[in-house]
Amino acid sequence: TAPFGAELTLQTPEGTPVRLRTETVLSGADIDLTRLRPESCELKVMSGGVRLRVGASPPRKIRIGGALGAVEVDLPASGPVRVEFLSPFTARSLPDDFLEHVGGRGTAKIWVSEGKGAPLLIQVDGALLYVKIKRAPVRAGG
């Protein structure tokens, strides 16, 4: 854990496999994994904010936990995603291509977005969290 006001910068070669596990307490983080190959990602946000950017090779699962925090996840323009909100005390903002999955048991709210490739699972479990998921714009002709 870094002291208050500290800045941590890690530079690695492009395509490096990484496992990210971070906890922010009364602070923020801007995490860019677009040029890396994340294997797993776990964020715990306590009264702070995190912005996470993933590229064309996202991890299989992103776990978001904590309380009284805000998390923004920037995703590639396409690809299948499943978002599970395990706590009823979360607020969310999702792109238009996400649809609520109806059915199942328990109190979890599930939202899905179709696409080609391996699906990304995002699990959100925490009290009074705000999670915003954004998609990169689709490039014309590509």
Secondary structure, 3 states (H helix, E strand, C coil): CCCCCCCCCCCCCCCCEEEEEEEEECCEEEEEECCCEEEEEEEEEECCEEEEEECCCCCCEEEEEEECCEEEEEECCCCCEEEEECCCCEEEECCCCCEEECCCCCCCEEEEECCCCCCEEEEEEEECEEEEEEECCCCCCC
